Amino acid sequence: MSSLKINGKKLLEIGYPQSPVFRIAMDVIEKHYGHYTEEEAIALLTKVLADPAAYADDAILGEIAQELLVPAAPAVIALRETPVPYSVYGESYIEEGAVKQLNNAVRLPVAVAGSLMPDAHQGYGLPIGGVLAADNAVIPYGVGVDIGCRMCLSVLDLPVQTLLMNETSYTKQLMTFTKFGAGAEWKKREADPVLERSEFKEIKFVRNLFDKAAGQLGTSGSGNHFVEWGIATITDPQNEWQLAPGEYVALLSHSGSRGMGAQIAGHYTQLAKEICPLPEHAKHLAYLDLDTEEGQEYWLAMNLAGDYASACHHLIHKRLINAMGATLLARVENHHNFAWKEMYQGKEVIVHRKGATPAGKGVLGIIPGSMTAPGFIVRGKGEEGSLQSASHGAGRLMSRTKAKSSITNEVLKQQLLEHGVTLIGGGLDEAPGAYKNIDTVMAAQTALVEVIGQFVPKVVRMADGGPPED
């Protein structure tokens, strides 16, 4: 029976890391080198520590060497004591959890500035409605799960009376040419330039998503995603399309990059967490340096997902516009859940807008309300304090669980009836009462955008209920 035992204190003294290798080394010495003196055992362990690769294939010492060759887990990255500057719009009706999440984000070592929009509510990493400028780094969860989720509004030449008097025809085309839900695909696949992008060949992880992307092109997700017919009212006589002020039939859609975007988000978020460990309360804010291979890969994949989301909207609109025999007069579209390279105080930064609309000076956007509330066509004012951003909608007042437990089908039906809205699909978690008052939200961001028109929903199609994709 061996009498020689090496303890952890001795291993620390000769430089062994405090890790599972402690137990392995002690067991190996006791089992195989009990006849050594303590000095001889320490000398042997010191040699293995100095050059573990030389002993990796050794029948006995290889177990110690291989454990030493395992890369040490990176140290947790500390947050700043003092936050970088940030602004909050409509703070009095933003939940505390969202403000706390922004407070974490603006303490990241790479943070430059932040902002919180009046529709903000708690999410993962950045809050929904959170905006963060970072120095040469991108935060996958600062972009969000549904990468490139966007709004697209098409103003058409159809007489408004045709929608009011012949809603059945509009409803039929909406049912025929849209498809909703997680995993939804069209049997007949459409060709599109986005499917020919080199990223599908050059990025290994994205390569495996091609078939999913091809099948889901031109479909919409679940949760708060929708396609709806309605009436757009142009109020600004100096509008960019030179349209006469007045009412027009319009088509509005909201969805993102479908399963492809969700899988890109999940993969690179996990990678960021491994490379960039943060304190537990900030772990979803893990970031990738854009000078690294991983950072560049995510950046390319994110941009591909954003362009794919745009292609989905354009295909949906093309099908419906053709089906109605209409002509496109004007279009407004904008991403949220994305990151952009922009200038801030003379320096290039990465601006993350998770559930926030770009609102640079002169930039157009559409900010929806709910299935019964108007949305607003806006022109950005380029406000630096908001990082040239505005809200992406009314924002949730209730969680999905609370909405389902506190809003009844009868209440929803009555609200739809009062506003003259036909709903196809949808669930109580998307009922108007689950959202903040869009007029209150818009009043809190008059410094950020000017309103040049609005959109009132009339026929709304959504998925039949279920978890959101963004």
C-alpha positions as CSV (number, residue, x, y, z in Angstrom):
1,M,0.0,0.0,0.0
2,S,1.4,3.4,-1.0
3,S,2.2,5.8,1.8
4,L,3.0,8.8,-0.5
5,K,0.3,11.4,-0.9
6,I,0.6,14.8,-2.6
7,N,-1.9,17.4,-1.4
8,G,-3.4,20.4,-3.2
9,K,-1.2,22.9,-1.3
10,K,1.9,21.3,-2.8
11,L,0.4,21.4,-6.3
12,L,-0.4,25.1,-5.9
13,E,3.1,25.8,-4.8
14,I,4.6,24.3,-8.0
15,G,2.1,26.2,-10.2
16,Y,-0.7,23.7,-10.9
17,P,-4.0,25.5,-11.7
18,Q,-6.8,24.9,-9.2
19,S,-9.0,22.7,-11.4
20,P,-9.9,19.0,-11.8
21,V,-6.2,18.3,-12.6
22,F,-5.7,18.5,-8.8
23,R,-7.6,15.3,-8.1
24,I,-6.2,13.6,-11.2
25,A,-2.6,14.3,-10.3
26,M,-3.1,13.2,-6.7
27,D,-4.7,9.9,-7.8
28,V,-2.0,9.2,-10.4
29,I,0.8,9.8,-7.9
30,E,-0.8,7.7,-5.2
31,K,-1.7,4.8,-7.5
32,H,1.5,4.6,-9.7
33,Y,4.3,6.4,-7.8
34,G,3.9,5.5,-4.2
35,H,7.4,4.2,-4.1
36,Y,8.8,7.7,-5.0
37,T,10.0,10.2,-2.4
38,E,8.0,13.4,-2.1
39,E,10.8,15.3,-3.8
40,E,10.9,12.8,-6.7
41,A,7.1,13.0,-7.2
42,I,7.2,16.8,-7.1
43,A,10.0,16.9,-9.6
44,L,8.0,14.6,-12.0
45,L,4.9,16.7,-11.7
46,T,6.9,19.8,-12.3
47,K,8.2,18.3,-15.6
48,V,4.7,17.4,-16.7
49,L,3.5,20.9,-15.9
50,A,6.4,22.5,-17.8
51,D,5.6,20.6,-21.1
52,P,2.3,18.7,-20.9
53,A,2.3,18.1,-24.7
54,A,5.4,15.9,-24.3
55,Y,3.5,13.6,-21.9
56,A,0.1,13.7,-23.6
57,D,0.5,10.1,-25.0
58,D,2.2,8.7,-21.9
59,A,0.2,5.6,-20.6
60,I,0.2,6.9,-17.0
61,L,1.1,10.6,-17.0
62,G,-1.0,11.3,-20.1
63,E,-4.1,11.7,-17.9
64,I,-2.5,14.6,-16.1
65,A,-1.0,16.1,-19.3
66,Q,-4.3,16.0,-21.2
67,E,-6.1,17.8,-18.4
68,L,-3.4,20.5,-18.4
69,L,-3.8,21.0,-22.1
70,V,-7.5,21.8,-21.8
71,P,-7.8,25.6,-22.2
72,A,-8.6,27.3,-19.0
73,A,-12.0,29.0,-18.9
74,P,-11.7,32.7,-19.5
75,A,-12.1,34.9,-16.5
76,V,-15.4,36.7,-16.0
77,I,-15.3,40.1,-17.6
78,A,-16.2,42.8,-15.1
79,L,-18.8,45.6,-15.9
80,R,-17.9,49.2,-15.5
81,E,-18.6,50.9,-12.2
82,T,-19.9,54.0,-13.9
83,P,-22.3,53.7,-16.9
84,V,-21.8,55.5,-20.2
85,P,-24.3,58.3,-21.0
86,Y,-27.9,57.1,-21.8
87,S,-31.3,58.6,-22.4
88,V,-34.8,57.3,-21.5
89,Y,-37.9,58.4,-23.2
90,G,-41.3,57.9,-21.5
91,E,-39.6,56.6,-18.3
92,S,-42.8,57.0,-16.2
93,Y,-44.5,54.1,-18.0
94,I,-41.5,51.8,-18.7
95,E,-41.3,48.8,-16.4
96,E,-38.4,48.7,-13.9
97,G,-37.0,45.5,-15.4
98,A,-36.3,47.1,-18.8
99,V,-34.5,50.0,-17.1
100,K,-32.4,47.6,-15.1
101,Q,-31.4,45.8,-18.3
102,L,-30.3,49.0,-20.0
103,N,-28.3,49.9,-16.8
104,N,-26.4,46.6,-17.3
105,A,-25.8,47.2,-21.0
106,V,-24.4,50.7,-20.5
107,R,-21.8,49.3,-18.1
108,L,-20.3,46.9,-20.7
109,P,-16.6,47.6,-21.4
110,V,-17.5,48.1,-25.0
111,A,-20.5,50.4,-24.4
112,V,-20.3,53.9,-25.8
113,A,-23.9,55.2,-25.3
114,G,-27.4,54.0,-24.8
115,S,-31.1,54.9,-25.1
116,L,-34.4,53.4,-24.1
117,M,-37.6,53.9,-26.2
118,P,-41.0,54.7,-24.8
119,D,-42.4,51.3,-25.9
120,A,-39.7,49.4,-23.9
121,H,-40.3,46.3,-21.9
122,Q,-38.1,43.5,-20.5
123,G,-36.5,41.0,-22.8
124,Y,-33.2,39.0,-22.9
125,G,-29.9,41.0,-22.9
126,L,-31.0,44.3,-24.1
127,P,-34.6,45.1,-23.3
128,I,-37.1,45.3,-26.2
129,G,-36.9,49.0,-27.1
130,G,-33.3,49.2,-26.0
131,V,-30.6,50.9,-28.1
132,L,-26.9,50.5,-27.5
133,A,-23.8,51.9,-29.3
134,A,-20.8,49.7,-28.9
135,D,-17.1,50.1,-29.8
136,N,-16.2,47.6,-32.5
137,A,-18.3,44.8,-31.0
138,V,-21.6,43.2,-31.7
139,I,-24.0,41.6,-29.2
140,P,-26.1,38.8,-30.7
141,Y,-28.8,39.2,-28.0
142,G,-28.5,42.9,-28.4
143,V,-29.8,42.3,-31.9
144,G,-32.4,39.7,-30.8
145,V,-33.6,36.3,-31.8
146,D,-35.6,37.4,-34.8
147,I,-32.8,39.1,-36.7
148,G,-33.9,41.8,-39.1
149,C,-37.6,41.7,-38.0
150,R,-39.1,44.6,-39.9
151,M,-42.1,46.6,-41.0
152,C,-43.2,47.0,-44.6
153,L,-46.0,49.3,-45.8
154,S,-47.1,49.4,-49.4
155,V,-49.5,52.3,-50.5
156,L,-51.6,51.2,-53.5
157,D,-53.9,52.8,-56.1
158,L,-57.0,50.8,-55.1
159,P,-60.1,52.9,-54.2
160,V,-60.7,53.0,-50.5
161,Q,-64.4,52.1,-51.0
162,T,-63.3,48.7,-52.5
163,L,-61.9,47.8,-49.1
164,L,-64.8,49.1,-47.1
165,M,-67.5,47.6,-49.4
166,N,-65.8,44.4,-50.7
167,E,-63.8,43.2,-47.7
168,T,-64.5,39.6,-48.7
169,S,-62.2,39.8,-51.7
170,Y,-59.3,41.3,-49.7
171,T,-59.8,38.6,-47.0
172,K,-59.7,35.8,-49.6
173,Q,-56.4,37.0,-51.1
174,L,-54.9,37.4,-47.6
175,M,-55.8,33.8,-46.9
176,T,-54.5,32.5,-50.2
177,F,-51.2,34.3,-50.4
178,T,-49.9,34.4,-46.8
179,K,-48.7,31.6,-44.5
180,F,-48.0,31.8,-40.8
181,G,-46.5,30.0,-37.9
182,A,-43.3,28.4,-36.7
183,G,-42.0,26.0,-39.4
184,A,-44.5,27.2,-42.0
185,E,-43.3,26.7,-45.6
186,W,-44.7,27.0,-49.1
187,K,-44.8,23.8,-51.1
188,K,-43.8,25.6,-54.3
189,R,-40.5,27.4,-53.6
190,E,-39.8,30.8,-55.1
191,A,-36.4,31.9,-56.6
192,D,-34.9,35.0,-55.1
193,P,-31.4,36.7,-55.3
194,V,-31.1,36.4,-51.5
195,L,-30.9,32.6,-51.9
196,E,-27.9,33.0,-54.2
197,R,-25.8,34.8,-51.6
198,S,-22.3,33.6,-51.1
199,E,-22.8,33.4,-47.3
200,F,-24.8,30.2,-47.8
201,K,-21.6,28.6,-49.2
202,E,-18.9,30.4,-47.3
203,I,-20.1,30.2,-43.7
204,K,-20.3,26.6,-42.5
205,F,-23.1,27.1,-40.0
206,V,-25.3,29.1,-42.4
207,R,-24.7,26.5,-45.2
208,N,-26.9,24.1,-43.2
209,L,-29.7,26.6,-43.0
210,F,-30.2,27.0,-46.8
211,D,-33.0,24.5,-47.2
212,K,-35.0,26.0,-44.3
213,A,-34.5,29.5,-45.7
214,A,-35.6,28.4,-49.2
215,G,-38.7,26.7,-47.9
216,Q,-39.8,29.6,-45.6
217,L,-39.2,32.4,-48.0
218,G,-42.3,34.6,-48.2
219,T,-43.9,33.3,-45.0
220,S,-44.6,35.0,-41.7
221,G,-43.9,33.9,-38.1
222,S,-46.0,33.5,-35.0
223,G,-46.5,35.8,-32.0
224,N,-46.9,39.5,-33.0
225,H,-46.2,38.9,-36.7
226,F,-49.0,40.0,-39.1
227,V,-50.1,40.9,-42.6
228,E,-53.0,43.3,-42.8
229,W,-55.0,45.4,-45.2
230,G,-55.9,48.9,-44.1
231,I,-56.3,52.6,-44.9
232,A,-53.3,54.8,-45.0
233,T,-53.8,58.5,-44.7
234,I,-51.0,60.8,-46.0
235,T,-51.1,64.1,-44.1
236,D,-47.9,65.8,-45.2
237,P,-48.3,67.6,-48.5
238,Q,-44.5,67.6,-48.9
239,N,-44.2,63.8,-48.7
240,E,-41.4,62.0,-50.4
241,W,-43.6,60.3,-53.0
242,Q,-45.4,63.4,-54.1
243,L,-48.8,61.8,-53.3
244,A,-51.8,64.0,-52.8
245,P,-52.8,64.1,-49.1
246,G,-55.7,61.8,-48.4
247,E,-56.7,58.2,-48.0
248,Y,-55.3,55.1,-49.8
249,V,-55.7,51.4,-49.5
250,A,-52.4,50.0,-48.0
251,L,-50.8,46.7,-47.1
252,L,-48.8,46.4,-43.9
253,S,-46.7,43.4,-42.8
254,H,-44.5,42.7,-39.7
255,S,-42.2,39.6,-39.5
256,G,-38.5,38.7,-39.7
257,S,-35.9,36.2,-40.8
258,R,-37.9,33.1,-39.7
259,G,-36.1,29.9,-38.6
260,M,-32.9,30.8,-40.2
261,G,-32.5,34.0,-38.2
262,A,-33.5,32.3,-34.9
263,Q,-30.8,29.6,-35.4
264,I,-28.1,32.1,-36.3
265,A,-29.0,34.1,-33.1
266,G,-28.9,31.0,-30.9
267,H,-25.6,29.7,-32.3
268,Y,-23.7,32.9,-32.1
269,T,-25.2,33.9,-28.7
270,Q,-23.8,30.6,-27.3
271,L,-20.5,31.3,-28.9
272,A,-20.4,34.8,-27.5
273,K,-21.1,33.5,-24.0
274,E,-18.2,31.1,-24.2
275,I,-15.8,33.7,-25.5
276,C,-17.0,36.6,-23.4
277,P,-18.2,35.4,-20.0
278,L,-20.0,38.2,-18.1
279,P,-21.5,38.4,-14.6
280,E,-24.6,36.2,-14.3
281,H,-27.0,39.2,-14.4
282,A,-25.5,40.4,-17.6
283,K,-24.6,37.1,-19.3
284,H,-27.1,37.6,-22.2
285,L,-25.1,40.7,-23.2
286,A,-22.0,38.7,-24.3
287,Y,-20.4,40.3,-27.3
288,L,-18.1,39.4,-30.2
289,D,-15.2,41.6,-31.2
290,L,-15.5,42.5,-34.9
291,D,-11.8,42.0,-35.4
292,T,-12.2,38.3,-34.7
293,E,-13.3,35.5,-37.1
294,E,-16.4,34.8,-34.9
295,G,-17.4,38.5,-34.9
296,Q,-17.0,38.8,-38.7
297,E,-18.9,35.6,-39.2
298,Y,-21.9,36.8,-37.1
299,W,-21.9,40.2,-38.8
300,L,-22.1,38.6,-42.3
301,A,-24.8,36.1,-41.1
302,M,-26.8,38.9,-39.4
303,N,-26.8,41.0,-42.6
304,L,-27.8,38.0,-44.7
305,A,-30.7,37.3,-42.3
306,G,-31.8,41.0,-42.5
307,D,-31.8,40.9,-46.3
308,Y,-33.7,37.6,-46.2
309,A,-36.4,39.2,-43.9
310,S,-36.7,42.0,-46.5
311,A,-37.1,39.5,-49.3
312,C,-39.8,37.7,-47.4
313,H,-41.8,41.0,-47.1
314,H,-41.3,41.9,-50.7
315,L,-42.5,38.5,-51.9
316,I,-45.7,38.7,-49.7
317,H,-46.5,42.2,-51.0
318,K,-45.8,41.2,-54.6
319,R,-48.2,38.3,-54.4
320,L,-51.0,40.3,-52.8
321,I,-50.6,43.4,-55.0
322,N,-50.7,41.3,-58.1
323,A,-53.7,39.3,-56.8
324,M,-55.6,42.5,-56.3
325,G,-54.5,44.0,-59.7
326,A,-53.1,47.0,-57.9
327,T,-50.2,49.4,-58.6
328,L,-47.6,50.3,-55.9
329,L,-47.6,54.1,-55.3
330,A,-45.3,54.3,-52.3
331,R,-43.4,52.0,-49.8
332,V,-42.1,52.5,-46.3
333,E,-40.0,49.8,-44.6
334,N,-37.6,49.6,-41.8
335,H,-35.7,46.9,-39.8
336,H,-35.6,46.5,-36.0
337,N,-33.6,43.8,-34.2
338,F,-30.5,44.7,-36.0
339,A,-27.1,46.3,-35.7
340,W,-25.7,49.1,-37.9
341,K,-22.3,50.8,-38.4
342,E,-23.0,54.5,-37.7
343,M,-21.2,57.6,-36.6
344,Y,-21.6,58.9,-33.1
345,Q,-19.8,62.0,-31.9
346,G,-17.3,61.6,-34.8
347,K,-16.5,58.0,-34.2
348,E,-17.8,54.8,-35.9
349,V,-19.8,52.7,-33.5
350,I,-22.1,49.6,-33.7
351,V,-25.6,50.7,-33.0
352,H,-27.9,47.9,-31.8
353,R,-31.6,48.5,-32.0
354,K,-33.5,45.7,-30.4
355,G,-37.1,46.6,-31.0
356,A,-36.3,50.1,-32.1
357,T,-36.8,52.0,-35.4
358,P,-34.0,53.8,-37.1
359,A,-34.8,57.6,-37.0
360,G,-31.9,59.4,-38.6
361,K,-32.7,62.8,-40.1
362,G,-35.1,62.3,-43.0
363,V,-35.2,58.5,-42.6
364,L,-38.8,57.1,-43.0
365,G,-40.3,54.4,-40.9
366,I,-43.6,52.9,-39.8
367,I,-44.5,52.5,-36.1
368,P,-47.6,50.2,-35.6
369,G,-50.1,50.4,-32.8
370,S,-52.2,47.2,-32.4
371,M,-54.7,45.3,-34.4
372,T,-57.3,48.0,-33.6
373,A,-55.0,51.1,-33.1
374,P,-53.5,53.2,-35.8
375,G,-49.8,52.9,-36.9
376,F,-47.8,56.0,-37.8
377,I,-45.7,56.8,-40.9
378,V,-42.8,58.9,-39.5
379,R,-39.8,60.8,-40.6
380,G,-36.8,60.8,-38.3
381,K,-35.3,63.9,-36.8
382,G,-31.8,62.5,-36.2
383,E,-31.8,63.1,-32.4
384,E,-28.4,62.2,-31.0
385,G,-29.7,61.5,-27.5
386,S,-31.8,58.6,-28.8
387,L,-29.0,57.4,-31.0
388,Q,-31.2,58.4,-33.9
389,S,-33.9,55.9,-32.9
390,A,-37.6,55.7,-32.1
391,S,-40.0,53.1,-30.8
392,H,-40.8,50.1,-33.0
393,G,-44.5,50.0,-31.9
394,A,-46.8,50.6,-28.9
395,G,-44.9,48.1,-26.8
396,R,-46.4,45.4,-24.5
397,L,-48.3,46.5,-21.4
398,M,-48.9,42.9,-20.3
399,S,-46.9,39.7,-20.7
400,R,-48.4,37.1,-22.9
401,T,-49.3,35.0,-19.9
402,K,-51.0,37.9,-18.1
403,A,-52.9,38.9,-21.3
404,K,-54.2,35.3,-21.7
405,S,-55.4,35.2,-18.1
406,S,-57.0,38.6,-17.9
407,I,-58.5,39.3,-21.4
408,T,-61.5,37.3,-22.6
409,N,-62.6,36.3,-26.1
410,E,-65.7,38.4,-25.6
411,V,-63.7,41.5,-24.8
412,L,-61.5,41.0,-27.9
413,K,-64.6,40.4,-30.2
414,Q,-66.2,43.6,-28.9
415,Q,-63.1,45.7,-29.5
416,L,-62.8,44.3,-33.0
417,L,-66.4,45.1,-33.7
418,E,-66.2,48.6,-32.4
419,H,-63.2,49.4,-34.6
420,G,-64.5,47.5,-37.7
421,V,-61.6,45.1,-37.8
422,T,-61.7,41.5,-39.2
423,L,-59.2,39.2,-37.5
424,I,-58.0,36.0,-39.0
425,G,-56.0,33.9,-36.5
426,G,-54.4,35.7,-33.6
427,G,-54.7,35.0,-29.9
428,L,-55.6,36.8,-26.6
429,D,-51.9,37.4,-26.1
430,E,-52.0,39.8,-29.0
431,A,-55.3,41.5,-28.0
432,P,-55.3,45.4,-28.1
433,G,-55.4,45.5,-24.3
434,A,-52.1,43.7,-24.1
435,Y,-50.4,46.8,-25.6
436,K,-49.6,50.4,-24.4
437,N,-51.6,53.3,-25.8
438,I,-49.9,54.2,-29.0
439,D,-50.8,57.9,-28.7
440,T,-49.1,58.0,-25.3
441,V,-46.0,56.4,-26.8
442,M,-45.9,58.8,-29.8
443,A,-46.3,61.8,-27.5
444,A,-43.2,60.7,-25.7
445,Q,-41.1,60.8,-28.9
446,T,-42.0,64.0,-30.6
447,A,-38.3,65.0,-30.4
448,L,-37.4,61.9,-32.3
449,V,-39.8,61.7,-35.2
450,E,-42.4,63.7,-37.1
451,V,-45.6,62.1,-38.2
452,I,-46.4,62.3,-41.9
453,G,-49.3,59.8,-42.1
454,Q,-51.0,57.0,-40.4
455,F,-52.4,53.5,-41.1
456,V,-55.6,52.0,-39.7
457,P,-56.0,48.2,-39.9
458,K,-59.1,46.7,-41.4
459,V,-58.4,43.0,-42.2
460,V,-55.7,41.5,-40.0
461,R,-54.1,38.0,-40.4
462,M,-51.9,36.5,-37.7
463,A,-50.8,33.0,-36.7
464,D,-53.3,31.1,-34.5
465,G,-51.4,31.9,-31.3
466,G,-48.2,30.6,-29.8
467,P,-44.8,31.8,-28.7
468,P,-43.3,34.8,-30.5
469,E,-40.3,34.5,-32.8
470,D,-38.7,37.8,-31.7
